[in-house]
Amino acid sequence: MPRRLELRRAADLATLPLAPADRARDAEAAASFNVKAPRRYLELIDWADERDPIRRQVIPSAEELVHDPREREDPIGDAAHSPVARLTHRYPDRVLLYPTYQCAVYCRHCFRKESLADDDAATYTIDALEPALAYIAEHPEIREVILTGGDPLILANERLEELRRRIEAIGHVRLLRLHTRIPVVLPERVNPGLVAALKGRLMVCVVTHFNHAREITEATVAAARTLREAGFMLLNQTVLLKGVNDDAEALRTLFRELVYALGIRPYYLHHCDSTRGLSHFRTTIDRGLELMTALRGHISGLCLPHYVLDLPGGDGKIPLGPSYVAARSGFEWAFKTYDARTRDYSEIVTENPPRDR
């Protein structure tokens, strides 16, 4: 193991315990997109296992250069729903706000990988956000502001506090949501100073991004405890990734540990988006439905996320089921149970009066 295990740029791949043939094979992919991962996250990798689930999430692969013509540079239509710079308004009562386009880790499966950068144009400035803040103030239907990007928690505490104060000064906004990978890959960043920067008038929801139970450590448990004790709502989004977590037992373990060890509610299991170069990560929807069927009833409902597909072009998320309706005739139903039995059910409503006996 190298003494200085870090990944800040493609050149750093030469310092990692990767086979020379693998580095040569994947060099072009490493040069195509940002490469970064904190030391703590890299230390979780089993370098002897080329299919290690954490390695697959952060180490470039030549498979990323295989582009299906049906894939998209902007798979969920962020740009099409962006009335001003650094803001997406897709749903009526909430907006996405992009304070930065930089991350602490650049995930190989990221659906925004083509818009993320480490250059100056991607950094935070309050001036760059003024048009977006004005837009939010001018639209009283907006109740929720979601900080994303990029990862908002890479910002210094004083900048987070500045932005939080600007948002909470807009009276109709009720909730501040932050989508972040920081508690997973850099849990020491979650400290009392961060909590103080985020606490104010607004309800705060932190949405983490754990994809595998191997990412849960003593440090991530401590980070989650800090956020819970601050009174923040904690949710998690997982992406269904072939070769990483497309296994019923892997998902059961992840979702249970999120709830039982971290106190984080699994929120979404995302079907992998139509981002360019992600065919090697994408399962079929049928496989996703099989996995959800294998989860329901076998883990607590608190541990069960919604399996969703973000429609290409920005038409929103579609719940994918699975369906437990076996048959229906009017008010008479037949349902499949979680353990594959079938049970009849008759609706007891005035519209369905009792039959004469």
Secondary structure, 3 states (H helix, E strand, C coil): CCCCCCECCHHHHHHCCCCHHHHHHHHHHHHHCCCCECHHHHCCCCCCCCCCHHHHHHCCCHHHHCCCCCCECCCCCCHHHCCCCCEEEEECCEEEECCCCCCCCCCCCCCCCCCCCCCHHHCCCHHHHHHHHHHHHCCCCCCEEEECCCCHHHCCHHHHHHHHHHHHCCCCCCEEEEECCHHHHCHHHCCHHHHHHHCCCCEEEEEECCCCHHHCCHHHHHHHHHHHHCCCEEEEEEEECCCCCCCHHHHHHHHHHHHHHHCCEEEEEEECCCECCCCCCCCCHHHHHHHHHHHECCECHHHCCEEEEECCCCCCEEECCCCCEEEEECCEEEEECCCCCEEEEECCCCCCCCCCC
